[in-house]
Structures are given as structure tokens and as C-alpha cells.
Amino acid sequence: MDETALQLYRRQRLDEAINHLTAGNVTAFGRLLGYRDGAFVRQMLSGSRAVSDKTVRAIETLRGMRAWFQTDGEPPLQAGERDPAYPDAEAGAGRDAVLVLEVRRQQDLGERQGAEPACTADGGMRTIALTHEWLERRSLRARDLIAIAVGDDSMQPSLHPGDVVAVDTRDPSPADGQVFVVDYEGACLVRRVVRDSGAWWLAAENALRFPRKQLTAPSARLVGRVVHVHSETL
């Protein structure tokens, strides 16, 4: 194919790669390639910057992306298929960490779906990485996950301000004893769901400061269940 057709094909495959690896998050995908953000990737998608051979090679070295841009012969790997060129996570393969989630501030969520991600002290975007092998073992899907930075001490000692929780938003049905992110009257809360006296309740571990609230619609809506905690507090 000529250069115009090649670039069109590469842009299409680049867009599919972003959906495949980072659930459509261009900024997170840019960081996988070593960029500060997703600006260069957006330029490639728009056609103002060429998808170079170097970029193609960088993407195809990511786990599960071998031959992603190949136009004939061996087809690329599909979602969930393992790449035999890379060892499994149990062997310590750093390439497993291919799902990158931008961290959102708890206080910025609730009904504000377009809230800005949390930033680190040096102004960079805060992210966490999870391996696809880890997701597969828990039957989790990348597109269902969000990451939230805990904003208060309501769940101490289990969770501390600044801890990051990964949240599974797929079909968040109440489960006794599990921790959920909750939209409560427009505010984003992190609470343990408990069953008591025939009703569901939202319970904080710091109960003296944060009394429990009943989980009833429409004032309370479960956003998702906490499935992973990243903490630097020992």
C-alpha cells in the first residue's frame, strides 16, 4: 500500500490499540509509550503527525501487542489472548502492567463525571497500573474500572487519606461487608455496606465522626465495589 493508505491503516490500528490497552484513555496510552501525556498520540490520531515505524515498534513491544500493525500473515492477538513471547506475571514480567488508570479525587466525583484527575506534588498526573493477568484472575474488565484517591479519614484504619482504590463499576449490587464507592446526594463517599435489621446501611469505620446512613434510592446509589487498594501508609 502507498504511504497515505499506510498511515490511514496505522491510525485505525492505533485507535484500536488505545481502546484495547487503556479503555480509550489517550493520556494513559501516551504514558505507556513514555510520553508525558497524550498530546503526541492525539496528533497521530488526527493525522497531523505520522504514525512512525518507531511508534509501531514501541507499541508492538507492549504485552499482548505483538504484530498489532501487521497487515498480512499472522493475525495480531485478540483481547484476553496471551502473547507467548512474554513470560507470565508469576515470572516477574514487568510488561504485565499494561492497564493504566488515571486517579480521580474523591471530592471531585459524585455527579461530576468530567472531574479533573488528581495531580502529584510535581504537577504530574497520578496513575496506578494493574496487570491484565491480575484482572483475568478476578474476572474484571478494564473498561469497568476507575481509580479514586480517598479524600477523608472516614474509613480509617482500613483506608487513609491519599490511598487509591480501584473500583469495579459493573453491576454494583450491595454485598454485606464489602467496601463501595457511593454517590450519596451528589457527594462521593467510600463506605462499607452492611446488612442490619432487614435494611442496607453505609457504614464508616470512623463511626464517631461519620454516622452510618441507610442505603436507599434515590438519595444513595452504588457506583462500584472496591477491588484493590494502593497505599503507602503502613
N, CA and C of each residue as an Amber inpcrd file, in Angstrom:
protein
   702
   0.8410000  -1.1930000   0.0000000   0.0000000   0.0000000   0.0000000
   0.8800000   1.2480000   0.0000000   0.3330000   2.3740000  -0.5300000
   1.1110000   3.6050000  -0.5560000   1.1270000   4.2460000   0.8320000
   1.8920000   5.3350000   0.9800000   2.0810000   5.9550000   2.2890000
   0.7650000   6.4800000   2.8630000  -0.0900000   7.0440000   2.0190000
  -1.3710000   7.5690000   2.5080000  -2.2310000   6.4570000   3.0890000
  -2.3280000   5.3430000   2.3500000  -3.1150000   4.2090000   2.8300000
  -2.4870000   3.5960000   4.0740000  -1.1450000   3.5550000   4.1180000
  -0.4540000   3.0010000   5.2760000  -0.7530000   3.8190000   6.5300000
  -0.6970000   5.1450000   6.4070000  -0.9700000   5.9950000   7.5620000
  -2.4230000   5.8710000   8.0160000  -3.3400000   5.7620000   7.0770000
  -4.7460000   5.5700000   7.4250000  -4.9390000   4.2750000   8.2070000
  -4.2880000   3.2090000   7.7240000  -4.3710000   1.9210000   8.4120000
  -3.7530000   2.0030000   9.8060000  -2.5860000   2.6560000   9.9050000
  -1.9180000   2.7550000  11.2020000  -2.7350000   3.5790000  12.1970000
  -3.3800000   4.6430000  11.7380000  -4.2210000   5.4340000  12.6400000
  -5.3900000   4.6050000  13.1580000  -5.9660000   3.8000000  12.2850000
  -7.0620000   2.9290000  12.6950000  -6.5940000   1.9250000  13.7480000
  -5.4330000   1.3150000  13.5080000  -4.9130000   0.3290000  14.4600000
  -4.4680000   1.0010000  15.7600000  -3.9680000   2.2340000  15.6600000
  -3.5980000   2.9750000  16.8630000  -4.8280000   3.2250000  17.7210000
  -5.9100000   3.6620000  17.1010000  -7.1560000   3.8980000  17.8340000
  -7.6460000   2.6140000  18.4970000  -7.5630000   1.4930000  17.7910000
  -7.9780000   0.2090000  18.3510000  -7.0620000  -0.2120000  19.4930000
  -5.7620000   0.0940000  19.3820000  -4.8170000  -0.2370000  20.4510000
  -5.1260000   0.5420000  21.7220000  -5.5000000   1.8070000  21.5700000
  -5.8460000   2.6290000  22.7380000  -7.0630000   2.0520000  23.4460000
  -8.0710000   1.6470000  22.6880000  -9.2500000   1.0220000  23.2940000
  -8.9070000  -0.3050000  23.9410000  -7.9980000  -1.0420000  23.3250000
  -7.6230000  -2.3790000  23.7980000  -6.8310000  -2.3230000  25.1000000
  -5.8810000  -1.3960000  25.2000000  -4.9710000  -1.3660000  26.3500000
  -5.4350000  -0.4600000  27.4760000  -6.0060000   0.6790000  27.1480000
  -6.3340000   1.6620000  28.1930000  -7.7800000   2.1210000  28.1280000
  -8.6430000   1.2860000  27.5540000 -10.0830000   1.5640000  27.5230000
 -10.3870000   2.9500000  26.9500000  -9.6320000   3.3570000  25.9240000
  -9.8760000   4.6230000  25.2560000  -9.2080000   5.8280000  25.8780000
  -8.4150000   5.6270000  26.9260000  -7.7500000   6.7350000  27.6170000
  -6.4570000   7.0890000  26.8780000  -6.4870000   8.1770000  26.1120000
  -5.3430000   8.5510000  25.2790000  -4.1510000   8.9770000  26.1320000
  -4.4080000   9.7110000  27.2150000  -3.3160000  10.1500000  28.0870000
  -2.5900000   8.9590000  28.6960000  -3.3460000   7.9950000  29.1970000
  -2.7310000   6.8030000  29.7870000  -1.9360000   6.0290000  28.7410000
  -2.4500000   5.9550000  27.5210000  -1.7350000   5.2520000  26.4570000
  -0.4340000   5.9690000  26.1310000  -0.4710000   7.3000000  26.0840000
   0.7500000   8.0580000  25.8350000   1.8200000   7.7660000  26.8650000
   1.4140000   7.6250000  28.1170000   2.3940000   7.3240000  29.1670000
   2.9790000   5.9200000  29.0080000   2.1820000   4.9880000  28.4850000
   2.7270000   3.6570000  28.2160000   3.8780000   3.7300000  27.2170000
   3.8060000   4.7020000  26.3070000   4.8470000   4.8580000  25.2890000
   5.9820000   5.7590000  25.7490000   5.8910000   6.2620000  26.9740000
   6.9650000   7.0780000  27.5180000   6.7680000   8.5690000  27.3720000
   5.6040000   9.0100000  26.8660000   5.3190000  10.4390000  26.7530000
   4.7880000  10.9800000  28.0810000   4.8410000  12.3000000  28.2520000
   4.3110000  12.9240000  29.4670000   2.7960000  12.8660000  29.5050000
   2.1620000  12.9350000  28.3430000   0.7060000  12.9210000  28.2660000
   0.3010000  12.3410000  26.9120000  -0.9130000  12.6320000  26.4910000
  -1.3970000  12.0460000  25.2430000  -1.3600000  12.9750000  24.0470000
  -0.6240000  14.1020000  24.1490000  -0.6380000  15.0990000  23.0690000
  -0.1300000  14.5250000  21.7490000   1.0260000  13.8430000  21.7740000
   1.5780000  13.2770000  20.5420000   0.6450000  12.2180000  19.9560000
   0.0410000  11.4240000  20.8350000  -0.8610000  10.3720000  20.3620000
  -2.0830000  10.9940000  19.6910000  -2.6110000  12.0560000  20.2670000
  -3.7610000  12.7370000  19.6490000  -3.3960000  13.2990000  18.2750000
  -2.1670000  13.8080000  18.1450000  -1.7230000  14.3150000  16.8460000
  -1.6580000  13.1930000  15.8150000  -1.2170000  12.0140000  16.2470000
  -1.1830000  10.8700000  15.3370000  -2.5940000  10.4700000  14.9230000
  -3.5180000  10.4550000  15.8800000  -4.8960000  10.0770000  15.5710000
  -5.5430000  11.0610000  14.6030000  -5.1990000  12.3390000  14.7260000
  -5.7880000  13.3630000  13.8600000  -5.1440000  13.4030000  12.4820000
  -3.9650000  12.7910000  12.3440000  -3.2560000  12.8080000  11.0720000
  -2.2620000  13.9300000  10.9290000  -2.1470000  14.7990000  11.9460000
  -1.1780000  15.8950000  11.8670000   0.2380000  15.4250000  12.1640000
   0.3840000  14.2430000  12.7350000   1.6930000  13.6270000  12.9730000
   1.6370000  12.2010000  12.4430000   2.6730000  11.7760000  11.7460000
   2.6960000  10.4220000  11.1920000   2.8730000   9.3840000  12.2920000
   2.2500000   8.2290000  12.0960000   2.4980000   7.0790000  12.9640000
   3.7530000   6.4030000  12.4220000   4.8850000   6.6890000  13.0400000
   6.1800000   6.2760000  12.5040000   6.4710000   4.8070000  12.7750000
   7.5020000   4.2940000  12.0870000   7.9550000   2.9300000  12.3490000
   8.3920000   2.7780000  13.8020000   9.0180000   3.8110000  14.3530000
   9.4570000   3.7690000  15.7520000   8.2690000   3.6150000  16.6900000
   7.1880000   4.3440000  16.4200000   5.9880000   4.2290000  17.2470000
   5.3770000   2.8440000  17.1240000   5.3240000   2.3300000  15.9110000
   4.7960000   0.9800000  15.6950000   5.5880000  -0.0380000  16.5010000
   6.9290000   0.0570000  16.4580000   7.7620000  -0.8940000  17.2050000
   7.5290000  -0.7570000  18.7040000   7.3800000   0.4830000  19.1870000
   7.1610000   0.6970000  20.6200000   5.8520000   0.0640000  21.0720000
   4.8080000   0.2030000  20.2740000   3.5140000  -0.3780000  20.6360000
   3.5710000  -1.8960000  20.5870000   4.2510000  -2.4410000  19.5910000
   4.2850000  -3.8930000  19.4380000   5.1830000  -4.5800000  20.4590000
   5.9620000  -3.8130000  21.2340000   6.7230000  -4.4210000  22.3340000
   5.9000000  -4.5140000  23.6100000   4.7320000  -3.8620000  23.6500000
   3.8600000  -3.9700000  24.8170000   3.2350000  -5.3570000  24.8500000
   2.9580000  -5.8170000  26.0560000   2.4070000  -7.1620000  26.2090000
   1.0710000  -7.2930000  25.4780000   0.9340000  -8.3910000  24.7280000
  -0.2950000  -8.6580000  24.0080000  -0.4330000  -7.9030000  22.7010000
   0.6150000  -7.1460000  22.2910000   0.5090000  -6.3050000  21.1020000
   1.4190000  -6.7630000  19.9660000   2.0030000  -7.9270000  20.0780000
   2.8870000  -8.4370000  19.0320000   2.1410000  -8.4920000  17.6920000
   2.7610000  -7.9430000  16.6470000   2.2070000  -7.9440000  15.2850000
   0.8870000  -7.1800000  15.1850000   0.6670000  -6.2280000  16.0840000
  -0.5950000  -5.4800000  16.0770000  -0.8140000  -4.7220000  14.7600000
   0.2670000  -4.2190000  14.1820000   0.1570000  -3.4430000  12.9450000
   0.4150000  -4.2870000  11.6990000   0.5610000  -5.5900000  11.8610000
   0.8570000  -6.4490000  10.7180000  -0.3350000  -6.4830000   9.7760000
  -0.1020000  -6.3390000   8.4960000  -1.1950000  -6.2470000   7.5270000
  -1.5310000  -7.5680000   6.8620000  -0.6510000  -8.5580000   6.9780000
  -0.9550000  -9.8660000   6.4130000  -0.1940000 -10.9150000   7.2060000
  -0.4650000 -12.1640000   6.9030000   0.2120000 -13.2380000   7.6200000
  -0.4290000 -13.4690000   8.9780000   0.4060000 -13.6070000  10.0090000
  -0.0840000 -13.9350000  11.3410000  -0.9250000 -12.8010000  11.9020000
  -2.1720000 -13.0790000  12.3430000  -3.0210000 -12.0170000  12.8720000
  -2.5460000 -11.5730000  14.2440000  -2.8580000 -10.3330000  14.6230000
  -2.4950000  -9.8720000  15.9590000  -3.3040000 -10.5830000  17.0240000
  -2.8100000 -10.5160000  18.2630000  -3.5330000 -11.1200000  19.3700000
  -4.8310000 -10.3760000  19.6200000  -5.8580000 -11.1010000  20.0350000
  -7.1280000 -10.5020000  20.3860000  -7.1790000 -10.2500000  21.8870000
  -8.1710000  -9.4620000  22.3150000  -8.2930000  -9.1310000  23.7330000
  -8.3990000 -10.4020000  24.5610000  -7.6030000 -10.4830000  25.6240000
  -7.6220000 -11.6270000  26.5150000  -6.6980000 -12.7500000  26.1060000
  -6.1610000 -12.7160000  24.8850000  -5.2520000 -13.7600000  24.4140000
  -3.8410000 -13.4530000  24.8730000  -3.1160000 -14.4710000  25.3560000
  -1.7730000 -14.2700000  25.8870000  -0.7310000 -14.3100000  24.7780000
   0.2650000 -13.4910000  24.9340000   1.3660000 -13.4200000  23.9790000
   2.4710000 -14.3570000  24.4430000   2.7570000 -15.4490000  23.7160000
   3.7780000 -16.3950000  24.1450000   5.1760000 -15.8120000  24.1510000
   5.3730000 -14.6520000  23.5460000   6.7070000 -14.0490000  23.5310000
   7.0980000 -13.4820000  24.8800000   6.1070000 -13.3220000  25.7890000
   6.3890000 -12.7480000  27.0990000   6.0430000 -13.7540000  28.1810000
   6.8280000 -13.8120000  29.2770000   6.5140000 -14.7030000  30.3840000
   5.3090000 -14.2030000  31.1430000   4.7400000 -15.0870000  31.9820000
   3.5860000 -14.7200000  32.7920000   4.0020000 -13.8420000  33.9550000
   2.9980000 -13.2520000  34.6120000   3.2710000 -12.3420000  35.7230000
   4.0080000 -13.0460000  36.8490000   3.7180000 -14.3380000  37.0520000
   4.3680000 -15.0650000  38.1340000   5.8800000 -15.1180000  37.9470000
   6.3410000 -14.9420000  36.7210000   7.7740000 -14.9490000  36.4510000
   8.3930000 -13.5690000  36.6110000   7.5690000 -12.5950000  37.0340000
   8.0870000 -11.2570000  37.3010000   8.1700000 -10.3750000  36.0790000
   7.2910000 -10.5660000  35.1120000   7.3580000  -9.7700000  33.8880000
   6.7420000  -8.4050000  34.1120000   7.5560000  -7.3580000  34.0260000
   7.0440000  -6.0160000  34.2150000   6.0850000  -5.5910000  33.1210000
   6.1250000  -6.2280000  31.9610000   5.2620000  -5.8470000  30.8480000
   3.8050000  -6.1860000  31.1170000   3.5130000  -6.9230000  32.1800000
   2.1240000  -7.2270000  32.5010000   1.3500000  -5.9740000  32.8900000
   2.0180000  -4.9580000  33.4170000   1.3320000  -3.7660000  33.9140000
   0.9690000  -2.8560000  32.7550000  -0.0690000  -3.2400000  32.0200000
  -0.4210000  -2.5030000  30.8140000  -1.7110000  -1.7090000  30.9530000
  -2.5000000  -1.9300000  32.0080000  -3.6920000  -1.1190000  32.2190000
  -3.3390000   0.0080000  33.1740000  -3.4110000   1.2380000  32.6850000
  -3.0800000   2.4080000  33.4960000  -4.3580000   3.2050000  33.7350000
  -4.6620000   3.4670000  35.0040000  -5.8560000   4.2250000  35.3670000
  -5.4620000   5.5870000  35.9150000  -6.0770000   6.6440000  35.4060000
  -5.8800000   7.9670000  35.9730000  -6.6740000   8.0680000  37.2750000
  -6.0440000   8.6250000  38.2900000  -6.6590000   8.7030000  39.6160000
  -7.5000000   9.9740000  39.7200000  -8.7400000   9.8090000  40.1450000
  -9.6430000  10.9360000  40.3640000  -9.7530000  11.2220000  41.8650000
  -9.9300000  12.4820000  42.2010000 -10.1130000  12.8520000  43.6020000
 -11.5260000  12.4990000  44.0460000 -11.6290000  11.9250000  45.2390000
 -12.9370000  11.5460000  45.7600000 -13.8750000  12.7490000  45.8130000
 -13.3690000  13.8930000  46.2850000 -14.2320000  15.0560000  46.4660000
 -14.6830000  15.6700000  45.1470000 -14.0530000  15.2650000  44.0310000
 -14.4180000  15.8230000  42.7340000 -15.4090000  14.9570000  41.9710000
 -15.7940000  13.8280000  42.5410000 -16.6470000  12.9210000  41.7900000
 -18.1190000  13.1990000  42.0710000 -18.8320000  12.2010000  42.6000000
 -20.2660000  12.3910000  42.7400000 -20.8910000  12.5040000  41.3690000
 -21.5940000  13.5810000  41.1160000 -22.2800000  13.7570000  39.8400000
 -21.3890000  14.4010000  38.7920000 -20.1570000  14.7900000  39.1470000
 -19.2660000  15.4790000  38.2030000 -18.4230000  14.4640000  37.4420000
 -18.9560000  13.9140000  36.4080000 -18.2650000  12.8680000  35.6630000
 -17.0230000  13.3830000  34.9560000 -16.9440000  14.6830000  34.6610000
 -15.7990000  15.2210000  33.9400000 -14.7460000  15.8090000  34.8410000
 -14.6850000  15.3720000  36.1010000 -13.7490000  15.9570000  37.0550000
 -12.3110000  15.7500000  36.6110000 -11.4550000  16.6930000  36.9850000
 -10.0380000  16.5890000  36.6420000  -9.3740000  15.4970000  37.4710000
  -8.4220000  14.7590000  36.8970000  -7.6950000  13.7510000  37.6590000
  -6.8410000  14.3890000  38.7510000  -6.5050000  13.5800000  39.7510000
  -5.6340000  14.0620000  40.8180000  -4.2260000  14.2630000  40.2820000
  -3.5110000  15.2360000  40.8290000  -2.1470000  15.5190000  40.4020000
  -1.1770000  15.2530000  41.5430000   0.0310000  14.8790000  41.2040000
   1.0700000  14.6800000  42.1990000   1.6480000  16.0310000  42.5810000
   2.5410000  16.0310000  43.5700000   3.1020000  17.2820000  44.0690000
   3.8660000  18.0370000  42.9930000   4.4610000  17.3180000  42.0280000
   5.2300000  17.9950000  40.9840000   4.3770000  18.3760000  39.7810000
   3.0660000  18.2150000  39.9120000   2.1690000  18.6340000  38.8460000
   1.8590000  17.5500000  37.8400000   2.4870000  16.3760000  37.9360000
   2.2260000  15.3000000  37.0040000   0.9350000  14.5670000  37.3340000
   0.3720000  13.8960000  36.3360000  -0.8510000  13.1500000  36.5380000
  -0.5760000  11.9220000  37.4040000  -1.4560000  11.6530000  38.3610000
  -1.2850000  10.4820000  39.2130000  -1.9930000   9.3010000  38.5680000
  -1.3080000   8.1810000  38.4910000  -1.8700000   6.9880000  37.8740000
  -1.5160000   5.7570000  38.6960000  -2.2810000   4.6830000  38.4920000
  -1.9070000   3.3720000  39.0130000  -1.9630000   2.3840000  37.8510000
  -1.2150000   1.3000000  37.9600000  -1.1540000   0.2920000  36.9020000
  -1.5630000  -1.0620000  37.4620000  -2.3640000  -1.7830000  36.6990000
  -2.7960000  -3.1270000  37.0600000  -2.4870000  -4.0580000  35.8890000
  -2.1330000  -5.2920000  36.1800000  -1.8220000  -6.2300000  35.1090000
  -3.0910000  -6.9020000  34.5920000  -3.0830000  -7.2310000  33.3140000
  -4.2220000  -7.9440000  32.7500000  -4.3480000  -9.3320000  33.3780000
  -3.2290000  -9.9280000  33.7450000  -3.2780000 -11.2320000  34.4140000
  -4.0310000 -11.1140000  35.7280000  -3.7920000 -10.0200000  36.4570000
  -4.4940000  -9.7660000  37.7220000  -5.9900000  -9.6020000  37.4720000
  -6.3470000  -8.8670000  36.4230000  -7.7570000  -8.6790000  36.0950000
  -8.4280000  -9.9970000  35.7250000  -7.7420000 -10.7990000  34.9270000
  -8.3200000 -12.0580000  34.4620000  -8.6160000 -12.9970000  35.6200000
  -7.7040000 -13.0510000  36.5950000  -7.9070000 -13.9500000  37.7340000
  -9.1130000 -13.5440000  38.5720000  -9.5300000 -12.2930000  38.4740000
 -10.6680000 -11.7960000  39.2540000 -11.8960000 -11.5390000  38.3880000
 -11.8290000 -11.9470000  37.1260000 -12.9390000 -11.7720000  36.1780000
 -13.3660000 -10.3130000  36.0760000 -12.3760000  -9.4110000  36.0720000
 -12.6400000  -7.9820000  35.9420000 -12.3700000  -7.5290000  34.5150000
 -13.0710000  -6.4780000  34.0890000 -12.8850000  -5.9260000  32.7460000
 -12.2980000  -4.5290000  32.8580000 -11.3210000  -4.2490000  32.0130000
 -10.6300000  -2.9590000  32.0840000 -11.5940000  -1.7880000  31.9480000
 -12.5660000  -1.9110000  31.0580000 -13.4590000  -0.7730000  30.7970000
 -14.3750000  -0.4560000  31.9760000 -14.4700000  -1.3690000  32.9510000
 -15.3510000  -1.1430000  34.0970000 -14.6400000  -0.4960000  35.2790000
 -13.3220000  -0.3170000  35.2050000 -12.5540000   0.1210000  36.3680000
 -12.2940000   1.6180000  36.3620000 -12.3890000   2.2150000  37.5480000
 -11.9650000   3.5920000  37.7700000 -11.0820000   3.6040000  39.0130000
 -10.2770000   4.6520000  39.1600000  -9.3970000   4.7790000  40.3270000
  -9.7110000   6.0890000  41.0390000  -9.8030000   6.0190000  42.3700000
 -10.1890000   7.1780000  43.1710000  -9.2260000   7.3290000  44.3340000
  -8.7700000   8.5580000  44.5710000  -7.9410000   8.8650000  45.7340000
  -8.8510000   9.1990000  46.9100000  -8.6940000   8.4580000  48.0040000
  -9.5210000   8.6750000  49.1950000  -9.2570000  10.0790000  49.7370000
 -10.3390000  10.8010000  50.0470000 -10.1890000  12.2010000  50.4120000
 -10.4100000  12.5360000  51.8680000 -10.7950000  11.5550000  52.6980000
 -11.0240000  11.8530000  54.1110000 -10.6560000  10.6380000  54.9560000
 -10.8590000  10.7600000  56.2810000 -10.4710000   9.6800000  57.1960000
 -11.6650000   8.8560000  57.6540000 -12.7360000   8.8470000  56.8720000
 -13.9510000   8.1430000  57.2880000 -13.7680000   6.6370000  57.3720000
 -12.8150000   6.0800000  56.6150000 -12.6230000   4.6280000  56.6130000
 -11.3440000   4.2010000  57.3200000 -10.7520000   5.0970000  58.1090000
  -9.6080000   4.6790000  58.9180000 -10.0770000   3.7310000  60.0260000
  -9.2790000   2.6770000  60.3120000  -7.8870000   2.4570000  59.9040000
  -7.6980000   1.6680000  58.6000000  -8.7750000   1.2100000  57.9580000
  -8.6090000   0.4070000  56.7390000  -8.0900000   1.2290000  55.5680000
  -8.6040000   2.4530000  55.4090000  -8.1980000   3.3340000  54.3180000
  -7.8120000   4.6910000  54.8810000  -6.7450000   5.2700000  54.3220000
  -6.2410000   6.5570000  54.7920000  -6.3630000   7.5960000  53.6820000
  -6.4520000   8.8890000  54.0390000  -6.4530000   9.9250000  53.0070000
  -5.2370000   9.7940000  52.0920000  -5.4780000   9.8300000  50.7960000
  -4.4010000   9.6560000  49.8200000  -4.2790000   8.2460000  49.2830000
  -4.8330000   7.2530000  49.9900000  -4.8690000   5.8990000  49.4380000
  -5.6680000   5.9050000  48.1330000  -5.2930000   5.0320000  47.2150000
  -6.0010000   4.9420000  45.9360000  -6.7380000   3.6100000  45.8690000
  -8.0160000   3.6710000  45.5490000  -8.8130000   2.4530000  45.4130000
  -9.2050000   2.2670000  43.9550000  -9.0750000   1.0300000  43.4710000
  -9.5920000   0.6730000  42.1540000 -11.0080000   0.1560000  42.3560000
 -11.9240000   0.6270000  41.5300000 -13.3470000   0.3820000  41.7370000
 -13.9460000  -0.2830000  40.5030000 -14.6470000  -1.4060000  40.7220000
 -15.3320000  -2.1090000  39.6400000 -16.7600000  -1.5810000  39.5520000
 -17.0830000  -0.9170000  38.4530000 -18.3910000  -0.2780000  38.3080000
 -19.4280000  -1.1610000  37.6180000 -19.0640000  -2.3840000  37.2770000
 -20.0050000  -3.2530000  36.5800000 -21.0380000  -3.8180000  37.5580000
 -22.2990000  -3.5190000  37.3400000 -23.4020000  -4.0840000  38.1180000
 -23.1180000  -4.0430000  39.6200000 -22.9970000  -2.8540000  40.2200000
 -22.6460000  -2.7630000  41.6440000 -23.8260000  -3.0680000  42.5660000
 -24.0900000  -4.3430000  42.7910000 -25.1530000  -4.7470000  43.7080000
 -24.6030000  -4.8020000  45.1270000 -25.4070000  -4.4440000  46.1540000
 -24.9050000  -4.4540000  47.5370000 -24.4840000  -5.8430000  47.9840000
 -23.3930000  -5.9010000  48.7450000 -22.8800000  -7.1560000  49.2950000
 -22.4190000  -6.8900000  50.7170000 -22.9120000  -7.6660000  51.6490000
 -22.6340000  -7.4390000  53.0640000 -21.1350000  -7.5180000  53.3570000
 -20.6040000  -6.4580000  53.9870000 -19.2050000  -6.4350000  54.3880000
 -18.2450000  -5.9030000  53.3470000 -18.7090000  -5.6500000  52.1250000
 -17.8350000  -5.1550000  51.0650000 -17.7900000  -3.6200000  51.0740000
 -16.6610000  -3.0650000  50.6020000 -16.4930000  -1.6110000  50.5490000
 -16.8700000  -1.1130000  49.1550000 -17.6640000  -0.0480000  49.1200000
 -18.1610000   0.5120000  47.8680000 -17.8880000   2.0100000  47.8080000
 -17.8190000   2.5130000  46.5870000 -17.9000000   3.9510000  46.3550000
 -19.3660000   4.2660000  46.0970000 -19.8620000   5.3130000  46.7490000
 -21.2900000   5.6140000  46.7400000 -21.5180000   7.0700000  46.3440000
 -22.4900000   7.2810000  45.4840000 -22.9770000   8.6370000  45.2090000
 -24.1240000   8.8880000  46.1860000 -23.8560000   9.6950000  47.2120000
 -24.8700000   9.9680000  48.2290000 -25.2750000  11.4380000  48.1420000
 -26.4530000  11.6710000  47.5850000 -26.9800000  13.0260000  47.4020000
 -25.9710000  13.9240000  46.6810000 -25.2930000  13.3520000  45.6900000
 -24.3410000  14.1140000  44.8880000 -22.9250000  14.1280000  45.4110000
 -22.6990000  13.6050000  46.6190000 -21.3460000  13.5400000  47.1860000
 -20.7940000  12.1330000  47.0180000 -19.4920000  12.0480000  46.7920000
 -18.8390000  10.7480000  46.6260000 -18.3370000  10.2600000  47.9770000
 -18.8310000   9.1110000  48.4300000 -18.4260000   8.5180000  49.6990000
 -17.7830000   7.1640000  49.4520000 -16.9000000   6.7770000  50.3580000
 -16.3630000   5.4120000  50.3880000 -16.8440000   4.7960000  51.6910000
 -17.6390000   3.7320000  51.5950000 -18.2650000   3.1590000  52.7780000
 -18.3490000   1.6340000  52.6680000 -18.4140000   1.0080000  53.8360000
 -18.6600000  -0.4360000  53.8800000 -20.1710000  -0.6620000  53.9250000
 -20.6610000  -1.5310000  53.0710000 -22.0850000  -1.8420000  53.0250000
 -22.3720000  -2.9930000  53.9910000 -23.3380000  -2.7900000  54.8830000
 -23.6890000  -3.8190000  55.8640000 -25.2000000  -4.0370000  55.8460000
 -25.5800000  -5.2570000  56.1690000 -26.9970000  -5.6210000  56.2620000
 -27.3710000  -5.6850000  57.7340000 -28.3970000  -4.9330000  58.1250000
 -28.7910000  -4.8870000  59.5330000 -30.2920000  -4.6300000  59.6260000
 -30.9740000  -5.4660000  60.3870000 -32.4180000  -5.3160000  60.6320000
 -33.2180000  -5.2250000  59.3370000 -32.8230000  -6.0370000  58.3630000
 -33.5550000  -6.0950000  57.1100000 -33.3020000  -4.9520000  56.1580000
 -32.3050000  -4.0950000  56.4600000 -32.0080000  -2.9500000  55.5970000
 -30.5200000  -2.9090000  55.2850000 -30.1770000  -2.2110000  54.1890000
 -28.7780000  -1.9940000  53.8250000 -28.3240000  -0.6460000  54.3690000
 -27.0840000  -0.6290000  54.9170000 -26.5350000   0.5860000  55.5110000
 -25.1420000   0.8750000  54.9500000 -24.7950000   2.1650000  54.9530000
 -23.4570000   2.6150000  54.5750000 -22.7220000   2.9730000  55.8490000
 -21.7030000   2.1840000  56.1870000 -21.0230000   2.3400000  57.4690000
 -19.5890000   2.8020000  57.2790000 -19.2150000   3.8610000  57.9960000
 -17.8260000   4.3120000  58.0420000 -17.1350000   3.6400000  59.2130000
 -15.8330000   3.3900000  59.0940000 -15.1000000   2.7980000  60.2110000
 -14.8110000   3.8380000  61.2830000 -14.7060000   5.0930000  60.8880000
 -14.5800000   6.1950000  61.8400000 -15.9980000   6.6580000  62.1760000
 -16.7270000   5.7910000  62.8900000 -18.1670000   5.9740000  63.0610000
 -18.5350000   7.1580000  63.9450000 -17.6580000   7.5800000  64.8540000
 -17.9770000   8.7120000  65.7210000 -18.1230000  10.0010000  64.9140000
 -17.2850000  10.1760000  63.9170000 -17.3430000  11.3850000  63.0890000
 -18.2640000  11.2330000  61.8910000 -18.4530000   9.9970000  61.4470000
 -19.2340000   9.7620000  60.2350000 -20.3220000   8.7220000  60.5280000
 -21.4790000   9.1500000  61.0180000 -22.5610000   8.2060000  61.3380000
 -23.0060000   7.4330000  60.1020000 -23.5000000   6.2270000  60.3290000
 -23.9270000   5.4210000  59.1880000 -25.2080000   5.9900000  58.5760000
 -25.3690000   5.7220000  57.2880000 -26.5210000   6.2050000  56.5370000
 -27.1920000   5.0130000  55.8660000 -28.5010000   5.0980000  55.7130000
 -29.2090000   3.9990000  55.0700000 -29.0400000   4.0720000  53.5560000
 -28.8310000   2.9060000  52.9720000 -28.6740000   2.8060000  51.5160000
 -30.0500000   2.6650000  50.8880000 -30.6240000   3.7760000  50.5000000
 -31.9350000   3.7770000  49.8660000 -31.9220000   4.7310000  48.6790000
 -32.5900000   4.3130000  47.5960000 -32.7420000   5.1840000  46.4260000
 -33.8560000   6.1950000  46.7080000 -33.7820000   7.3880000  46.1190000
 -32.7770000   7.8480000  45.1530000 -31.6050000   8.5860000  45.7840000
 -31.6090000   8.7220000  47.1340000 -30.5490000   9.5260000  47.7580000
 -29.1870000   8.8520000  47.6730000 -29.1530000   7.5220000  47.6390000
 -27.8850000   6.7940000  47.6110000 -27.8420000   5.8570000  46.4100000
 -26.7100000   5.8680000  45.7150000 -26.5190000   4.9910000  44.5480000
 -25.1130000   4.4190000  44.5850000 -25.0070000   3.1000000  44.5150000
 -23.6960000   2.4550000  44.4930000 -23.0330000   2.6990000  43.1370000
 -21.8220000   3.2520000  43.1730000 -21.0570000   3.4920000  41.9470000
 -20.2670000   2.2530000  41.5660000 -19.6600000   1.5960000  42.5490000
 -18.8700000   0.4050000  42.2770000 -18.2340000  -0.1380000  43.5360000
 -17.7530000  -1.3770000  43.4230000 -17.1360000  -2.0640000  44.5640000
 -15.6210000  -1.9090000  44.5220000 -15.0250000  -1.6440000  45.6710000
 -13.5680000  -1.5230000  45.7650000 -12.9430000  -2.9060000  45.6200000
 -12.0450000  -3.0590000  44.6450000 -11.4240000  -4.3570000  44.3780000
  -9.9170000  -4.3450000  44.6050000  -9.3490000  -3.1520000  44.8220000
  -7.8990000  -3.0660000  45.0240000  -7.5920000  -1.7730000  45.7610000
  -6.5990000  -1.8360000  46.6660000  -6.1730000  -0.6530000  47.4180000
  -4.6750000  -0.4690000  47.2310000  -4.2800000   0.7440000  46.8600000
  -2.8660000   1.1060000  46.7870000  -2.5990000   2.1100000  47.8940000
  -1.7420000   1.7270000  48.8420000  -1.4890000   2.5880000  49.9960000
  -0.0040000   2.6300000  50.3040000   0.4630000   3.7950000  50.7570000
   1.8360000   3.9360000  51.2240000   1.8750000   4.1280000  52.7340000
   0.7320000   3.9010000  53.3920000   0.6420000   4.0130000  54.8470000
   0.7420000   2.6270000  55.4570000   1.7140000   2.4220000  56.3310000
   1.9160000   1.1180000  56.9580000   1.2150000   1.0700000  58.3050000
